[in-house]
Amino acid sequence: MAVPLLAATAFAADSIPADLRETALATFKALPSTTPAVANNPITPEKIALGKALFFDPRVSASGVVSCNSCHNLATGGDDNLETSIGHGWQKGPRNAPTVLNAIFNITQFWDGRAEDLKAQAKGPVQAGVEMANTPGQLVATLKSMPQYVGWFNAAFPGEADRVTFDNFAKAIEAFEATLVTPAPFDAFLNGDDAAMTSEQKQGLTLFMDKGCSSCHGGTNVGGEGYHPFGVVKKPNADILPEKDKGRFAVTHAAEDSYVFRAAPLRNVALTAPYFHSGKVRNLKQAVAIMGTTQLGEELKEEEVDLLVAFLNSLTGKLPEVAYPVLPAETATTPRPVSQILGK
Amino acid sequence: MAVPLLAATAFAADSIPADLRETALATFKALPSTTPAVANNPITPEKIALGKALFFDPRVSASGVVSCNSCHNLATGGDDNLETSIGHGWQKGPRNAPTVLNAIFNITQFWDGRAEDLKAQAKGPVQAGVEMANTPGQLVATLKSMPQYVGWFNAAFPGEADRVTFDNFAKAIEAFEATLVTPAPFDAFLNGDDAAMTSEQKQGLTLFMDKGCSSCHGGTNVGGEGYHPFGVVKKPNADILPEKDKGRFAVTHAAEDSYVFRAAPLRNVALTAPYFHSGKVRNLKQAVAIMGTTQLGEELKEEEVDLLVAFLNSLTGKLPEVAYPVLPAETATTPRPVSQILGK
């Protein structure tokens, strides 16, 4: 049994360049050890605590059933493992829910980049009829009806005249989300620990750069930094790339943005099946193979797919411990939950 | 301003019997400081940890959307603040979700006491078509598809031949739920701290016993220990006591059990609106007044209702900190979520 093992090790050592870390650092960046700063939203412990409460509170939805965590579940990779999410009235959303983990490092938010940051993003699902079906006015009335929430907003936004606002709701959630950073073996490797990644993972990293995957999936978030057509070389099947969802075209109305999406950030990708904006592919190997044909114009060999998946597994990180919040109690003036679908 | 304050204090002192604690201890029991023992289910740290994961895992439902915590949300008093819960396919359940907090102290589970303990209870929602719409076989297949879960079951149920079973799933959840004990100011008072309850709360406690409320709502859980007709003296309105739900009659088929329910345990009642099995009453004062007319045959004065509510507020306790779990990742063999309603 010793011979094949030694042979495999020898092969691995051969195919890993000596300057792998250096090369990788030209393309990727390790996660920071501190909460990243956020534009126009100074992060404070009070804001993080408020944001955590709001993130887990189902009463931000009209029905009192759907919270941010319903679709961006911190227990299951920061997403919901569904093709597309189920929201208000059991309606299905149009696209796969992206993970909230490390989302702070994305250049913009949503698959089409239509929100410039997480505070803009946080306002979307609250108002989407298929998600939370709420209104900013109703949300603020709900929050203001609970004195404990008012106190928390006062602590998080001192010195502001009007503290319990839809803007501040979104800023608090962004502050909490900025803490959802998950250092992984890949970061330990980038930071200098040779033993943090297996030799298979290192071969996969080498291949990931050699094949050109990293030209779209680079940076701190191994993706999430730019826009690219899905199907650069060859269009995927219509079930994976449905004809009617033209991606970023809906945002820019520029012909060249048809079927363009923000490159998926790949941290924790092993936890966030199913894949692509349509959520049609559950198997990570299959997703990698599809990327080969559609983006590289190349039928990847099974061994190559295995190595790439090994590398992707090194991106599975560790979430900071989150104490489940105890939320403010409702009062007589808290608006009642509305569970029916409006217009039905 | 000092005069009315002094007068109020004097009145309060007058109406609180000197032996209040002694009298109360003949009827109530303070929560224990350690996790209660459970019949046929020795509690271990491994079982608690597994049970916590299962409690928060939406993949125990057919859809992958509904977890135990969806309706028994630890963030909002161990229930969902809804009239009746919303489950699979956005269907509405038949009765208000009771709190899971301190549920371990109830004589039986469910409003009609049809489950003899929490491990029997835990099997109900999993299989109910309007809740999780799953089957034991599908659930066990889901759990067995994730090696990390198998490892956790092995650690929680060592020495058993078949460890990942529906029975053990239920036992692990019961073990976690046994830890959801919430000591309150009322317990501190029972344990000897005179300052733990306000004088208004002590007057309320006095009244609660004098009026006879404690004859149904006594013991460790201030209720949850016996069965009583809703409407002993006078039937409530049909919206509060819907004619077709005959309560415990459905369990025993005994004529005398028509409209009989297990007396609601009142710990954390201030957090668990709306009230009664029908969930039709959101206001705690109104709920207390209804109890007066239906159970005592007495129109309680507003001051009396206020004092009783003050006492009930002293039952709001503190949940032990729960770290939000990180759940095992799905694998290629994990059954796919089924979001549609069967037969539709």
Interface residues (C-beta under 8 A of the other chain):
Chain A: F56 D57 P58 R59 S63 G64 V65 S70 N73 L74 A75 T76 G77 D80 N81 L82 I86 G89 W90 K92 A270 L271 A273 R282 N283 T316 L319 E321 V322 A323 Y324 P325 V326 L327 A329 E330 A332 R336 P337 S339
Chain B: F56 D57 P58 R59 S63 G64 V65 S70 N73 L74 A75 T76 G77 D80 N81 L82 I86 G89 W90 K92 A270 L271 A273 R282 N283 L319 E321 V322 A323 Y324 P325 V326 L327 A329 E330 A332 R336 P337 S339
